Amino acid sequence: MSVNDAEPPDGAALPGAAESPAALPGAAESPAALPGAAESPADVTPGAGSASVAPPSAEDVEFMREAIAEARRAEARGEVPVGCVIVLDGAIIGRGHNLRETSQDPTAHAEILALREAAAVLGSWRLERAVVYVTLEPCPMCAGALVHGRVARVVYGADDPKAGATTTLYAIGSDPRLNHRFVLSAGVLGAECGALLSDFFRAVRARRRQVRPSSIQGTDERPTSIEQTRVGSHPDSE
Ligand SMILES: [Zn+2]
């Protein structure tokens, strides 16, 4: 929170610094628009909410696997499995996994925790060349924080039809009205990231059935599609 509290000067928006070369609305979807330049153009997926058309780069896969490892740490604590890593110049500078229940903190999403760690490591809230890997599409809070952090690029795994704020419901990160935009890649290891969530909720439902045997016909007990579990999966969605 203190990091975010330090951000209002950011909102004051330095006229020149606010815009990145990749900041044109349409350019966010263009493979040529990578400000970090470290990433392969092939891995940029237009924000259509679908899986990548082109295969992701080896680097994207590597770091998404790190984000998945973070998600598993959340799962091991009984938290909804969402994980995030933040990468600068090929090195991880921030990690986070959802800790909402453990912390009883509505802001303890993977991206927020990773942003705080990365900013502490750099000694700066400006994460201008950073690439963020997160297993689930960021929610409005996290997408907003990523804008405030000035990250260069966001790579996510599974879409979140209920709370997704970079592609699905909103386009925070490519909205020209905001003073910063980031390049977006969707669907990297998306099936694996989504399966983590659907498996988690399947186990939760199974435990509920054991606690409340039979007679449950409520809608929350129906077997759900992966999309439905994603809907229910996000820390914000409950
Ligand atoms: Zn979030």
Residues whose N, C-alpha, C, O or C-beta is under 5 A from the ligand:
A	BS01	ZN	H109 C139 C142
